[in-house]
Amino acid sequence: MSGLPLPHDTNSPYTHALPVIEDDDAPAPAPVEVETLQDAEWHRARQFSYDVATALPSHWLPLQEALGGVLAEDVTAPIPVPHYASSAMDGYAVAGPQPWTVVFPEPVETDPRKMLTIPPKDLYRPVLNLEPGQATRIVTGGLVPAGARAVLRDEFAHLSEEGTVLTIAAHAPSAEDIPYGQNIRRTGEEVAAGDVILHGQCLLNPAHIAFAAISGHDMLPVRRRPRVTILLTGSEVVEDGIPEPGQVRDAFGPQLPTFVEMLGGSVDQLRRVEDTAKAMLSALTEAPSGMASVLDARTEVVITTGGTGHSDADHVRSALEELGAVFLLDGLAQRPGHPTFLARLPEDGPFVVGLPGNPLAAMTSMFTVAQPLLARLHGDPAPTTRTLPAAEELPGQKVTALVPGYLQDGTVAPRDRVGANMLRGLAHADVIIVVPPGGVAAGQDVEVVPLPWR
């Protein structure tokens, strides 16, 4: 199974593990010859990020864990529902015409001493067969004895003083007879064995889970969410409180895992990495101890934030190059988010989505690269856009501009304060406007990307 490469260990069961390069003079693993897509146009980058992956195989989950997942295939009923004829009312199961002699359950043991050792629910043998002219007490959901023609509900039942003879009460709708099958839930009246009870590709809700349970299922085949590890960089980042001058608050840690979940991923780990080449190399090769290390070794996608440039202070790219990663997409022809890349570690290892450190640049790039990649791995269709008339002129730039926008009377307008380092515009946006290099005139249709939280 693909995953984060682990440190080299001759005794390790992880035969796919990559060696950690400790000797500075040792050559890096030779990357596979793949033509890298450089500074890709927005639409092409989005489609490429979808096409480069393949859907993960589905897996079976217990019903409670399957809730909220996407059903991988049609599911049929292994049994009829109900799987036995049961009473729809409290009353009496009756056979033949009235009057009926009431038959009572017999004790399983006649020795009083042995009766003390038997659980109360097992003290009596249920009445399983009725002859014409007989009746027996039954509760809602109870097994209807063989030979019974109907269930006479308590409200319409009349018992002799001795409680042994049953007739239909005078105030019943019909004191003469009871229709055949009345108040009996027939075997399979809801579902026949072999019926399709749930159709593939549906999003499993509580009603689906309950229906699967009563149909006899304990587990369901669900499309597997790709496992994601998030590596956060930035020595200047603080996680709480008011930052000092020269510091910034963490904009990714509190929300990026949930954002990934919205896009179809499942975050196994979120780790903060020091801004050094050694720390980044370690994060990409060494799983932490404990149960998390098992999850880490099965990661399909790694998302990094910051350090995607080419300067001496940017270590993500150099660490990947040292590991022999293949850069599939290097740079986007979009603003903000140009330094974004998509790489893959050797031996069919995890994909690596490198996001810029500026928060708006990173979040818009999630829609360009991470969203289609996660969609494909999850087995979803490629994400789509929609078009709306522009409420005002949208000036063009040299490349595609991704601008937070808001809906206004059936049109879309841009928010202000939408610099690469700003979040105010996105926080109050309804969509992301995809402004082409040539710009858009007022009233002209423009593409927008829906936000998953709107």
N, C-alpha and C positions, 0 to 999 in steps of 0.2 A: 504494500500500500504506500502511496506517495506520502511524503511528509517532510518536516524540517530535517535537514541532515544532522546527524548526531556526531559527537566526537568519535574519533577512531578508537576502536577497542577490539582487539583480536578475539576476545571472548564474548563480544556483544552479539545478541541474536539479530541485531538490526544490520543485515547484510548490505543494505543500501546506504549505510552511513558514509558521509564524506569525511576524509581526513582533515583535521585542523592543520593549517599551514603554520608551523612554528619557526621553521628556518627561513629567514628573510631572503636567502639566496635560492630557495627552492622554487621551481617554476609553478605558476598557477595552473590549475587544470585547463586543458585546451577547450574553449567553448565550441559548441556545435555551430557549424556554419549555417547561419540563418540570416536572411536579409532583414535588417531592422527597419521598421517604418519610422522615418524621421519627421518630426514636426508635422504630425498628421492633421489634416483638415478635420473639423469636428465630427461631421457625419461619418467619414471614413474611419476615424479613430473609434467611434462608438460601435460601428458594425464589426470592425476588426477585433475589438475586445470581446465581442460576442462569439464570433466565428472561431477564435483561437482555442476555445475550450470545448469539451464534450460533457454531456450530462452525466452526473454521477449515478451509479446504480441505486435503485430504491432499497429500502430496508423495512423490516417488520418491527412495529413498536406496540407495546401494550396500549390498550384503549386510552387510558388516561394521558399517556405521553403523546399519542397520535392526535389529540385534540389541537386544532389550529394548523395542522399539517395539510399537505396536498395529497390526496389519495392517488396512488401510482397506477391503479388498474381497477377494472370493475370487480366488485365483490358480490358473491352469491350466497344465498342462505343454505347452510348445511342441513338444516332441519326446517320443518314447517313451523309457522307461528300462528296461533299457539301450537305447541307440539303435542298437546293432548286436549280432549274435549273438557272444558271447564265450565263451572257455573258463573253466570253473570250476576247472580243475586244470592243473598242469604235466604234459605228456605228448605224445600224438600225435593230431592230427585224422585220422580215417580215413573212407574212402568205400567202400561196398560191403563184401562179406564178406572175411575173411582168406584167405590171407596178403596183406599189402600191400607194395607197393614204395615205399620211402621216397623222396620227392621233396624235393630240397634247393633253397633259394633260390639264384637265379643272380646273379652279380655284375653291377652296372649298367655296368661298363666293363671291357674286356679289356686295355686298355693299362695296364701296371703304373705308368707315370709319371702317368697321369691319376688312377689310384686313390689316389695320395698326396694329391690335392687335395680328395677327397670326405670329408665327416665320417663317422666310423665307423658311425654308426647308419643312414647312407644308402648303405652300400657294396653291399647286396644287395637285390634285388627280392623282396618277400614272395610266398609262394605264395598266390594268391587263388582258384584253382580246383583241384578234385581230380576225377579220373575214378575210376570204380569200380576197386577194387584198388590205389588209391594212398593214401599217408599222408604227413604232414609234421609236423615238430616244432612245438609250440605251448606258450606259457607262459600262466599264469593271467592272465585279462583280455585275452588276445590275440584278434585277429579270426579267427573260424572261417571257413575258406575255403568258397566255394560248392561244393556237392556233398558236403560232409562229413556223415556221419550220426551221429557221436558222437565223444567224445574218450576215448582209452584212457590212463588215468593211468600215470605212470612206473612205479609199483610193480607194475603188472600187464602191463608191456610186455616182450617178449622180442625182441631183435635178433639177426640172423645175425652170424657172425664179421666179415663185411665191413661190417656196419652198414647194409645196403641193403634187407633184408627184415625185416618186422615181423610178429609173431604175438602172440596172447594167451598170457601165461605160464601154465604148468600150475597154479600155485598160486592163480590168479585165481578169484573166486567162480564164474564160468562161463568155462571155457576154450574153449567152442565158439563163443560169439557175445557181442557187446556190445549192450545194448538201444539202440534208436533214441533219440537225443537225450540220452544219458547224458553228464553233465558239461558240458553246453552251456547257457549262460544265454541264453534266447531273447529276441529283440527285443521290448521292451514287456512282459516278464513281470511287472515291478514296477509300471509306469505306462504307460498308453496315451496317445498324444498327445491333448490336449484334456481329460484327466481333471483334476478339481479336486484340487490337491495340498495347498493350505492354505486354510482357511476364514477369511473376514473376521472381524475383531474378536478374533482370537487374539493373545495376548502372545507375541511372537516369541522363541523360545529357541534355543540352539545347534543342536538337532536340526532345527528348522524351517529355519534358515539353510543347514545342510548339505544338506537335502533340496531346497531351492530351487536350490542350486548345481548339484547333479547333474542336476536337471531342466532346466537350461539358462538359468537366470535370473542376471542380473548386478545387478539392482535390484528393489526391492519397493515397492509403494504403502503408505505408513505414515501414520497419523494424525499431524498435526503438533502438536508441543507448543507452547503459546503462549510467546513470548519475553518474558522478565521482566527489568526493570531494578530494582535495589534501591537506594534512597537512604536512608542512615543519617544521622540528625541527633544532636545532643548534644555541646556543647562540653566537657561535664564527663566525657565517655567516654574511657577509655584502652584501648588494644588489647592490652596485655601487662603483665606484672609485677603488683606489689601496688599498688593505687590509694592515693593520699594522701587524707586527709580532704577531703571536697568533690568527690572523683572517684568514678566507678564503672567497673567493668570492662564491656567490650562483650559483651553477652549475645546480640546478633543476628548480627554478622559471621561468627563461626565456624560457625553452624548454620543460619541462615535460607536460604542458597542450597540446601542439601541438603533442608531442609524443603519448599521450593518444588518441588524435583525430585520428592520423594515424592508431592506433590499433583498432579503432571502437568505442571508448568511447566519451562522451560529458561532458566536464568539467564544472560543475556548479560553483564551488568555488575553490580558491587556498588561503589557510590561513597559516600564519606563527605562530608557537606555541612555547612559551617559554619552556626551558628545565627544567620543574618542573612537578611533578606528578599531582598537582592540575590543572595546565594549560592544560595538555594532557587530563585529565578526563573531564575538562570543554569543550574542543574542540570536544570530542566524544559524549557529551550529550547535549550541549547547542548550538542552532543555533543562529547566529548573528541576529540583528534586521533588519527590512526592508524586501524588496522583496526576498533577498537572503535566508532568513530563510525558505520561502516556498519551494524553490528549495532544500535546505539542507535537509528538512524533507522527500524528495522523493529520496534521493541518494541510488543507488544500490551498489556502490563500493567506499570505502575509500582507498586512497593510502597514506601511510606515508613514510617519509624518515628519516633515523637515529633512534637511540634509540631502536633497535630491539634486543640488547644483553640482558644479565642477570645481569649486574652490577647495582650498586645503582644509576648510572648516566643515566641508560636507563629506560625510563618511559612509553614507548608505551605498552610494554607487561604487566606491572603491572596494567595500566589503563584498559586494555582489560579484564584482569583477574578479576578486581574489578567489572566490568560490567557483568560478567558471560559469556563472549565471549567463543566460542568453537574454539579451535585451530585445524584446519583441517590438515594443513601441517606445520610442525615445523622444519625448517632447510633443506638445500639442500646439497646433496653430489656433490657440484660443487665449483670451484674456478674461479673467485671471486664470492661472493654472498652467502656464507654458512649461514649467520644469517637470511636470508629471511624467512618469514612465511606467511601463509594464514589462516585467522580466519574468524569467522562470529558472529555478534552480535545476541543476543537472539531474539526469536519471529520472525524468518525469516527476521532479520534485514540485513543491508548491509554487504557484504563481506569486509574484511580489508586485504589489501596487505601491509605487512610490509617490506619495502626495507632497506637495509643497508645504512649507511651514506656516504660511499665511492662512488664516482660517477660512476666508471666503474662497480663496484659490483652491484650497484643499476640498472644500465641500462641493464646489461646482465640478471639480474634477472627479469626484465620486460618481456623479451622474454620467460623465463621459466614459470612464473606464471601469470602475468597480461595479456599477449597477448592471451593465450588460454582461460582464464576466460572471457575476454571481447568479444572474438570471439563467445563463446557459448551464452553469454547473448544477443549478437546482432543477433544470429541465423546463423552465418557463420560456414563453416566447420572448423574442427580443423586445425590450421596452420601446414604447412608441411616444411620439409627441402629438400635439394637436395644434391647430392654428386659430388665431384670433386677430381681429383688426387692431392695429396699433392706435392708441388714443392720441398719440402725438408723434412727431418725427423722431426717429431713432437714428442718430448719426452713426455711420460706419467707421470701423477702424481697419488697420491693416490685416487683422485676422478676425475670426468669429469672436464676438463678445457675448459672454453669459452674464445677464443682468437680472437681478431679482426684480420681479414685477408684481403688480397687484391688479385685480380685476375691477373694472369700473364700467357699469352699464353695458355689459357685453363686449367691452374692449379691454385691452391690457396696456398698462402704463408702467414706466420704470420707477423704481424707488430711488431715493437719493442715498448718499453715504454708502456707496457700493465699491469702495476701494478693496484691493486684494486683502488688506489687513483688517477690514471692517466687517461687522456682523449685524449692524442695525438694520440695514436694508433687507437682509435675508430673514431676520427675525420677524419682520412684518410683511413678508411676501406671500403671495398665493402660488406663484409659478416662477420658473427661471425663463427669461426671454432669450431666445437664440438669435442674436442680431448678426446678420451676415456682413462680410466686409464692405459691401456696397451700401449698407444702411437700409432703412425702411421708411417710406413716406407715411405721413399720417393717414389712417384709413386703410392702408395696405395690410394684407394678412401677413402675420409673422408667426414663426414656430415658437411654441412654449413647451417646457418640460414640466409636467405635473410634480408637485412635491408630495412625497408619500405620507406626510403628516397632515395634509390639508384635505 
